[in-house]
Amino acid sequence: MLRRVLTMAFVALAVTAIPLLTPQRTLADERDFTLVNGGNTVITHVYVSPSEARDWGDDILGRDVLNPGESVFIYFSRYDAGSCFYDIRVLGRNGAEEGVLNRVNLCATDTVTFS
C-alpha cells in the first residue's frame, strides 16, 4: 500500500514538473515579425532598433544567413515598450548594406520584405 502511494506521488510530481523542464516560448510580442528576403542577395546581418535609438544594437541573425526567397521569424528582444516604430537594416556578403527601412510600424504589420 505504501509503495503504491509513493509511486502515485512520484508520478504526480513528474507530471507536474515536466512542463517546467521543457523549453517554453514566451508569449509573442506584437512587434515580432517575419522578415522576407525578396531580393537576389544573401542577407548576412539584420539589425532592428527603435526609431529613436542612436545605435543598431546586435545582429539578430548571428551565424545564420537568409538566402533569396527565404524568410525568418524575428522574435523581438530589443524593444521600447511604448513604441511601435522601428528601423530595420540588412547587410549582405562582405558587409554591404542591402537596405534600411525607417519607421516601420511593427504593431501594424507582421511581415517585412527586403527586395
N, C-alpha and C positions, 0 to 999 in steps of 0.2 A: 504494500500500500504506500509506504513512504517513498519507495523507488518510483512508483507511478506519479506521485505528487511532484517529486523533484524533476522527473522527466517533463511533465506538463509545464512546470515553472520555467525550465530551461528552454523549451520550445517557445513559450510566450515571450521570453526575453529575447530570443534570437529573432523572432518575427518582428518584434518592436525595434530592435537595433539595426536590422538590415537597411531600412530607409536612411538611417543616419550615416551608414558607411558607404552608400553608393553616391557617386557624384551627382549633384543636382544643379541644374542651370537655374540661375535666379530668374525672376520674372523679367520679361523683356521690357526694355525701356522704350518709350515711344520714339526715341531718336535712333534706335537700331535700324539698319537699312541694308539692302542688297546692293552691292557695287558690281556693275556690269562693265566688262571691257569690250566695248563696241568698236574698238579701233583695230589697227593692224600690228601694234607693237605690244610686246610683253611688258606688263606693269610689274615693277620690282619693289616699289615703295608706295605706301599710301599714308597720308597724314590727314587727320581730321582735327580741327581746332575750333573753339568758339570764335565767331567772327570778331569779337572784341579783343581776343588774345594777341599778344605780340610775338609768340613763337608757335611753331608747329607741333612741338612735342615729339613723341617717339613714333617710329614707323610701325604701323598696325600689322603689316604682312609678315614682318620678321624675316625668316628664311624662305617663306613661300613666295610664289610668283603667281600672277594672274594672266594666263595666256589669252590671246584674242578669242572672243566668243564665250569665255568663261565668266562665271560670277562667283562672288563670295559674300557671305552674310557677315556684316560688321556689327559685332556686339560692342555697345558703347561703354567706354570706361572713363573717358575724359570729357565730362560734360559740365555745363553750368546749369544747375537746377532750374534757373529762371529763364533760360534762353532756348529758343528753337533754331536759331540761325548759326550755321557753321560753315567754315571754309574747308574745302577738300582739295588736296593736292596729290597728284600722282607723278611718279618718276618711272622712266623706262631704263633699259640697259645703259650702262655707263653713267648713270645718274642724270640722264637727260630729262628735263621737265616735259612731261607729256600733256599737262593741263592743270588748271586751277579753276575751281568753281567757287565763287564767293557768295556768301549769304544764302546758302541753301537752307530752306525751311524743312528741317528733318522731322518736325512734328506733323507736317502735312504731306510728306512723301515717304515711301518705303523702298524706292528704287532710284539709284543714281547711276547714270550711264556716261562713261567717257568714250568719245568716238574719235 
